[in-house]
Amino acid sequence: MKLLQVLNGEPVWPPPVWLMRQAGRYLPEYRATRAQAGDFISLCLNPSLAAEVTLQPIRKFGFDAAILFSDILILPMALGQDLRFTEGEGPRLPPLQHIQQLNLAKAPGIYAPVLQTVANLRASLPPQTALIGFAGSPATVSCYMLDGEGGGGFPRTRQLAYEQPGFMDNVIELLAEATITYLQGQLDAGADCLMLFESWAGIFPPAQFRKYVIAPTRRITTALRAKNPGVKIIGFPRLAGLMLGEYAREAGVDAIGLDTVTGLAEAKAACPPNTIFQGNLDPLLLKLGGKAMDEEVQSLLSSLKTRPHIFNLGHGITPDVPEQNVARLMELIRGA
Ligand code: 1CP
């Protein structure tokens, strides 16, 4: 598996490629399967349909990795928080008031179908395609749990981190614990490697970044590695800015997903010499296609030639991306 070769530090050419949110609304077959499931959460909790949508982009484009189809908010749901996805508005949860509302012991029974999806995928993926399991990192998941929605910059979470750090600490600690068990379940079910999505790393000032982003991520990577020597973990500390180097040195991840605004040259300068990166084509260019996309892909590829790298976007693919642009992207990478 090319993806694992890169994560082991071997340069592979052309680089392995997959896209964040590669199973999604830009694909008509995804929309059809989602309609069959009824709604998004039912799709995440239906092991055969969730496996089917995971495989759709692999069949169509031949990506080097499949990512389990689920969502980072399935874990808070399994811990007892009500979760809804309203069409066009994204996730909604009742903002968490007390740590006692969460039940760590019951969670595995509720997310069991997700682990079954992993097992189904293990049995049906082509042997060269790596299977990525994932979870949200505690800070990012806590943002949604405490604010109840994603669109407003998480004012309650940010306020609680200053005014009720004891509560925030408890939430992060419980999430770290739950995430270790959840990801261990995914490894046991057959995931080849893992990714931790820290999409909102960028809202935390440095002291909180150390406490809520780096420390819990380190706890998760250390615990998983103690039980699964050699397991590879990709971190995605989106918009980490000048904290990127510290994250790379201390969070214990094997590779770093770069967001759209972090240049490879700047990332190289900030991180230890052998850091492996994943990314980071602007998803807007994938939507626009044409000359602008071709030129940027060629320029990104030429800067990767001598190092192990996983080609990806800098954030998730959007529903308005034309499929033929994804096909063109694959042609450019595979022809490199
Ligand atoms: O069908 C639909 O309309 C639902 C859209 C959708 C999809 C396809 C959501 C709702 N989640 C997903 C799948 C998903 N989410 C995957 C599956 C695998 C794949 O990549 O193909 C993964 C890995 C995620 C991770 C996720 N969910 C993140 C982290 C990555 C990122 O995008 O930054 C986050 C922040 C979420 C929350 C979430 N779920 C869905 C939406 C629209 C959001 C974002 C809400 C917001 O804007 O704050």
Residues whose N, C-alpha, C, O or C-beta is under 5 A from the ligand:
A	BS01	1CP	L19 M20 R21 Q22 A23 G24 F40 I67 L68 F69 S70 D71 I72 G90 P91 G150 G151 F197 S199 G316
